[in-house]
Every structure is written in structure tokens, then in C-alpha cells.
Amino acid sequence: MKYLVMVQGSQADYEAMTGQPSSHSPAWSEKDLQAMFSHMEAINNDLAESGELVDAQGLVEPARTRLVSLDDEGRPVISDGPYGETKELLAGYWVLDCASLERVTEIAVRVARCPVPEGATDYPVVIRPIQDGGGDLC
């Protein structure tokens, strides 16, 4: 079965990774960043080797987000981010093809153990099964 494994973050987290601390997140050092990148690279390499990796991507900062909706007359309403009311956003994801929910949970635990600077927010890793084939969502 395929699963979407998601990691969360906030605009403040992205800013902290560029050395700008906030009350939400301490500034990351180059060593902190390299530890995170090495951890994620090891996970990706292991998943590629096991054949479970379908896709994995980190996403750019929420400030570069665009929200598209419709007004009451069906006209597009386009807004750029970040959005003050949104605290946590998708920061990156994996699409995995795993034999069981237990296996993908083991992987999510490994992702959750990613090194971060002391005082950084710990976000849960979210697992969502991907609907198989033929179901229409729209």
C-alpha cells in the first residue's frame, strides 16, 4: 500500500534555518543544518535501496505559498503567503510503498528522530494512506 508521510514546519522554522531566531525557534547553525540533511539523506538512501521510496521532497518556505480559491461568483481569488492564521504547514513529504502500516510507522519514527537544535519545536510526523486507484475525489 502507498502512504504519504508528512513533516510539518512553520515560517519561523524556515527563518531559524537561515539564522534568524524567534520565540518559536532558535537559530540553526551550519552544523545543525548538516545534521538534519545527513539524517534525511540516510533515510532516503535506505528507502530507495529497499524499494519503498516512490518520491520525497522538501518544500520551500511558507512565505512563497500561493492560495487559490473562488469567490461567491466563482471568480478566482489568489493570495500569497504566509498566512498568520496558519501555524503549521507541510514542510516536506515522502510517498512510500510499504507492506504494512507498522512498517511505515517505523519509518515515521525514524523521521521524527531528526536532529534539531535544542529548543526547536517537535512536530508530529503524519501518515496518510493513499487511496488506491479508481476513487474520484472531485
Residue pairs with C-beta under 8 A, 6 or more apart in sequence:
1 97
1 98
1 99
1 100
1 101
1 129
1 130
1 132
2 54
2 95
2 96
2 97
2 98
2 129
2 130
2 132
3 95
3 96
3 97
3 98
3 101
3 104
3 127
3 128
3 129
3 130
4 93
4 94
4 95
4 127
4 128
4 129
4 130
5 93
5 94
5 95
5 96
5 104
5 107
5 108
5 111
5 125
5 126
5 127
6 90
6 92
6 93
6 125
6 126
6 127
6 128
7 90
7 91
7 92
7 93
7 111
7 114
7 123
7 125
7 126
8 88
8 89
8 90
8 91
8 123
8 124
8 126
9 62
9 88
9 89
9 90
9 91
9 92
9 123
10 24
10 25
10 62
10 87
10 88
10 89
10 121
11 61
11 62
11 63
11 81
11 82
11 89
12 22
12 24
12 25
13 24
13 25
13 91
13 120
13 121
14 61
14 62
14 63
14 91
15 22
15 25
15 61
16 22
16 24
16 25
16 26
16 27
16 28
16 117
16 120
17 28
17 33
18 28
19 27
19 28
20 27
21 27
24 121
25 119
25 120
25 121
26 117
26 118
26 119
26 120
27 117
28 36
28 116
28 117
28 120
29 117
32 115
32 116
32 117
35 115
36 114
36 115
36 116
39 113
39 114
39 115
40 58
40 111
40 114
43 107
43 110
43 111
44 53
44 56
44 94
47 53
47 56
47 94
47 96
47 107
51 97
52 96
52 97
52 98
52 103
52 107
53 94
53 95
53 96
54 94
54 95
54 96
54 97
55 93
55 94
55 95
56 92
56 93
56 94
56 95
57 92
57 93
58 91
58 92
59 90
59 91
59 92
59 93
61 82
62 81
62 82
62 83
62 86
62 89
63 81
63 82
64 81
65 80
65 81
65 82
65 83
65 89
66 78
66 79
66 80
66 81
67 78
67 79
67 80
67 81
67 83
68 76
68 77
68 78
69 76
69 77
69 79
70 76
70 77
71 77
82 89
88 123
91 123
94 107
94 111
95 130
96 104
96 107
98 104
98 107
101 127
101 129
104 127
105 127
108 125
108 127
109 125
111 125
112 122
112 124
112 125
116 122
131 137
